[in-house]
Amino acid sequence: MAPMHRLLSKAGADRVSEGAAEELRRVLEEVAINLGREASILAGHAGRKTVRAEDIRLAAKRIIRE
């Protein structure tokens, strides 16, 4: 859980509960799985089995629209 506490602290939180750190871990895992799935599809469309950094970047742009 230490990495979750660090991330929340870097985001500006003064104190972080264990529940908040655990929830962040759960949410990030879900997002990472969806991102990996999308990147795998993109690699497949490019005729590759290997997921590359550019697949992750493009998948992130498609999934996380900011």
VENPE-V188898 format. One record per pair of residues at least 12 apart in sequence whose C-alpha atoms are under 7 Angstrom apart, sorted by the first residue. I is the first residue (numbers start at 1). J is the second residue. D is the distance in whole Angstrom. If there is no record, write none. Layout:
I;J;D  I;J;D
This chain:
1;21;6  1;22;7  4;21;5  4;24;7  4;25;7  5;21;6  35;56;7  35;59;6  35;60;6  38;59;6  39;51;6  39;55;5  39;56;5  39;59;5  42;55;6  43;55;6
